Amino acid sequence: MKLNGSVLVAVAMMVGSFGMMGCQQNAQSSDPVAPEESVQNAPVEDETAAATNDSDNTNAIRFGVTRNAVRFHYYAPHAPPAVRYEHRGVAPSRMHFWAPGYYRWTGRQYTWYGGRWEVRRSGYEYIGPHWGPAHGRYEYIPGHWVRRY
């Protein structure tokens, strides 16, 4: 049987397209995704909040998200890359502060969300979102406001 070049090209294209379909099917991840942050809707840390018992969440940690009485907890399997340097420029006014950029876990990888100038809240300090080690993984700590004076 004699094969010409066009038949081989057609077979190679079919094999390649089947391979791509299989890759896209596995590209979907069921890992929970850390939410996008917004300074306007960031919670205010309550100094009177009672400590919660995390023992009921111990088994849920492996699924990537837990919830206690205060907030949801999002986990990633490995540490995020180093924080990027951002050129802040000049603040639009004295009422603005720099909300730092952060890495968001998409379920498969970290994605950088750049910092921006935001309007201050009188009497509060904004703590930007960040990641910290917890339970052998990395926990996402969302941005929040803390009363300072």
C-alpha positions in Angstrom: 0.0 0.0 0.0 1.4 3.3 -1.0 0.8 6.4 1.2 1.1 9.8 -0.2 2.0 13.0 1.7 -1.5 14.4 1.9 -2.9 11.3 3.6 -0.1 11.4 6.2 -0.8 15.1 6.9 -4.5 14.4 7.3 -3.8 11.5 9.7 -1.4 13.6 11.7 -4.0 16.4 11.9 -6.7 14.0 13.2 -4.3 12.6 15.8 -3.4 16.1 16.9 -7.0 17.2 17.2 -7.9 14.2 19.3 -5.0 14.9 21.5 -6.0 18.5 22.0 -9.6 17.5 22.9 -8.2 15.3 25.6 -6.0 18.0 27.0 -8.9 20.5 27.2 -11.1 18.0 29.1 -8.4 17.7 31.8 -7.8 21.5 31.9 -10.9 22.0 34.1 -10.1 21.9 37.8 -12.5 21.3 40.6 -10.2 23.2 43.1 -11.9 26.1 44.7 -10.9 29.5 43.5 -9.9 32.4 45.8 -12.2 35.3 45.2 -11.2 38.6 43.5 -10.6 41.3 46.1 -12.1 44.8 46.3 -11.2 47.4 48.9 -14.8 48.7 48.8 -16.3 45.4 49.9 -13.4 44.2 52.2 -14.7 43.3 55.7 -13.8 45.2 58.8 -11.9 43.1 61.4 -14.0 42.8 64.5 -11.9 43.0 67.6 -14.6 41.3 69.7 -14.9 38.3 67.4 -14.7 35.1 69.4 -12.1 32.5 68.5 -13.5 29.7 66.5 -12.8 26.0 66.8 -11.2 24.7 63.6 -11.4 21.0 64.6 -14.6 20.6 62.6 -12.8 21.8 59.5 -9.8 19.5 59.7 -11.1 17.0 57.1 -12.4 19.8 54.8 -8.9 21.3 54.4 -7.9 18.8 51.8 -10.8 20.0 49.6 -9.3 23.5 49.4 -11.8 25.6 51.2 -13.2 25.7 54.7 -15.5 28.1 56.6 -15.6 29.1 60.2 -17.8 31.7 61.9 -15.8 34.6 60.5 -14.8 33.8 56.9 -14.1 31.3 54.2 -10.6 29.8 54.1 -9.0 29.1 50.7 -6.0 26.9 50.2 -3.4 26.3 47.5 -1.0 23.3 47.2 2.2 25.4 47.0 3.5 28.8 47.8 2.8 31.8 45.5 5.7 33.4 43.5 7.4 36.4 45.0 5.4 39.6 45.2 6.0 41.7 42.1 7.5 45.2 42.3 4.9 47.8 41.3 5.6 51.4 40.4 3.1 53.4 42.4 3.5 56.8 40.9 1.9 59.7 42.7 -1.4 59.4 44.7 -4.3 61.2 43.0 -5.0 63.0 46.3 -4.2 62.9 50.0 -7.4 60.9 50.5 -5.9 57.9 48.5 -3.8 55.1 49.6 -2.0 52.3 47.7 -3.8 48.9 47.8 -1.0 46.4 47.1 -1.2 43.8 44.3 -1.7 40.1 45.2 -1.7 36.6 43.7 -5.0 34.9 43.3 -5.2 31.1 43.1 -7.3 30.1 40.0 -7.5 26.4 40.9 -4.5 25.6 38.7 -2.0 28.5 39.0 -1.4 31.8 40.6 -2.5 35.0 38.7 -1.2 38.4 39.6 -3.7 41.2 40.3 -1.9 44.6 40.2 -2.2 47.2 43.0 -4.2 50.4 42.6 -4.9 53.7 44.4 -8.1 53.6 46.6 -9.9 56.1 48.8 -9.1 55.9 52.5 -11.5 55.1 55.3 -11.1 57.4 58.2 -9.9 55.6 61.3 -9.0 52.4 59.5 -6.0 50.8 58.0 -6.3 48.4 55.0 -4.4 45.1 55.2 -4.0 43.7 51.7 -4.7 40.1 50.7 -1.8 37.7 51.1 -0.9 34.0 51.5 0.5 32.2 54.6 1.5 28.6 55.4 -1.2 26.6 57.1 -1.8 22.8 57.5 0.9 21.9 55.0 -0.6 24.1 52.3 -0.9 27.9 51.7 -3.9 29.7 53.0 -5.3 32.8 51.4 -5.9 35.7 53.8 -8.3 38.2 52.2 -7.8 41.9 52.5 -9.6 43.6 55.4 -9.9 46.9 57.3 -8.5 47.2 60.9 -9.6 50.0 63.2 -6.5 51.9 64.2 -7.8 55.0 66.1 
